[in-house]
């Protein structure tokens, strides 16, 4: 693309390079238009965001951070460490309980969005990605129970195999195959869930938080100042 | 901790007591979140403004 020089100065318009062409520049321009940093990291939110209901999603994110951090530690140290040593058992417990909190607050977030019809005004994609995150999280947690390397894991695997086989997926998803379950749990599924969560958050930032049913539109001086509001 | 959890059996509903307590706590948290005042929530109260 050839950028015409400014007639007065004879230079290209500010902020645009003369060689701005191709798909790289197109993607950059699109991101700059749709995802400015002001939208990604806002310091002000509409008045209706001042509610504890909107905290559930953030707590879910915080729990996910702890799940990932403790999970990475467990995968580095291995089952001997997490079953026998005091520190290992602590991190194992941290991983387990952060997963519990992740699910508890994800469900509370789901309730809030369901009863508030969070898919309105062009947010259907955000809702659907959330649904997929929920489903993928269940599979991730299930493979986690199978990857514990103890009798509990074997018991769950042997009991679950018939149910999985009855769906026809047993040949592709073998719950008695520890290597497959462990690989899925520490690699593919967590990367998938994390990636989907990033997409979900960006989708929320693209359109903003949905206005509660019956709430009037926010006015300019009606905002909550998130950065200085003490929350 | 090594003992099986007690179960609540009512008609076709069969649920362990820990799960039932957890669901109750979650419902309580949700209701509290709906009505508990949010700290740092600033709103101008001009006359005639509709409340959400």
Interface residues (C-beta under 8 A of the other chain):
Chain A: X47 X48 X50 X51 X52 X53 X55 X56 X104 X107 X108 X111 X112 X212 X214 X215 X216 X221 X222 X224 X225 X229 X230 X231
Chain B: X22 X26 X29 X30 X32 X33 X34 X36 X38 X39 X40 X41 X42 X43 X44 X49 X50 X52
